[in-house]
Amino acid sequence: MKKILTLIFITILCIGNAQNSAHRFFYELSYRPNKDSMRYEKETMILDIDKHQSVYQSYELTVLDSLSNDIVSKSENGTMPDFSTVQDRKPISFSHRIFKKYPIQNVLYTDVVFNDDYSYLETPSITWTISNEKRKMGNYVVQKAETAYGGRQWTAWFTTDLPFQDGPYKFYGLPGLIIQIEDTEKNYSWELKGNRKINQIKNILLLEKFNKKNSNSGMRQLSKEKFEEKYNEYKKDPFAQIRQMASQLPSDMKLPDGSSVTDGMREADKRAKEMAKRNNNSIEIPHKN
């Protein structure tokens, strides 16, 4: 009898763990950072799905989070963790995270502007026109669908072979998982490259925990319009907050290379503004008032 009860308990535990598991879908995002150039870049994005929600983000965000947690756990009590290895990694092109709770009624978009966490809720106006056109894409039979969103026209290919009515970025609402989607001018294109099971979805990253702990405001939720205003202000003057903090430093203070703080700030500010100008082709075309 005891063995039977033990077997039943283990079976229930295994079923529970299986129900709590999640699927991770890897998408290759090919995009043009600059609307005046035909140069393309690529980034691996992921869509984590369980029975309650999905989370879309750059794969590099999860890698950095894992490395940071490992560094913190290995640091001795009372000592400052050494994040130098993390800082030397390639900068993340996309820092936003997008949450969809099932059944999907809206999406939660979160991002970091300078050192502050912001979010907004949106109910995307996405109306699909589903075609009868089908074809084979990898291991899946896919069907064509089209929509307009964010100032662009999009063509998607979805499959009913996978029981998820979701997709990368903010896209959802088709009777299957989106395998590929791109805009008609090929500025942005997502294509599914693989998938695997993961134990669970991680909703809060280490950096978000740190910011929440060390900020009185935590994650600030704005309207989408206010968020876009805040983000545009940041792109116009990326070093505004740093400049304000640097103004409190002694005027004769030197950087490690011997140059003045003022000269260093001026050069860094110039590079940041040049980078913002080069990355002028956002996924959604901003509204013009």
Salt bridges, closest charged atoms under 4 A:
GLU28 OE1 - LYS42 NZ 3.78
GLU41 OE2 - ARG39 NH1 2.39
ASP48 OD1 - ARG24 NE 2.74
GLU60 OE2 - ARG89 NE 2.73
ASP65 OD2 - LYS202 NZ 2.61
ASP70 OD2 - LYS74 NZ 3.22
ASP116 OD2 - ARG220 NH2 3.15
GLU122 OE1 - LYS170 NZ 2.73
GLU122 OE2 - LYS224 NZ 3.09
GLU133 OE1 - LYS144 NZ 3.73
ASP166 OD1 - LYS100 NZ 2.76
GLU182 OE2 - LYS186 NZ 2.69
GLU191 OE2 - LYS193 NZ 3.85
GLU208 OE1 - ARG97 NH1 3.24
GLU229 OE1 - LYS226 NZ 3.88
ASP237 OD1 - ARG243 NH2 2.94
ASP263 OD1 - ARG266 NH1 2.87
GLU267 OE2 - ARG271 NH1 3.72
ASP269 OD2 - ARG243 NH2 3.02
ASP269 OD2 - LYS273 NZ 3.70
GLU284 OE2 - LYS170 NZ 2.72
GLU284 OE1 - LYS224 NZ 2.67
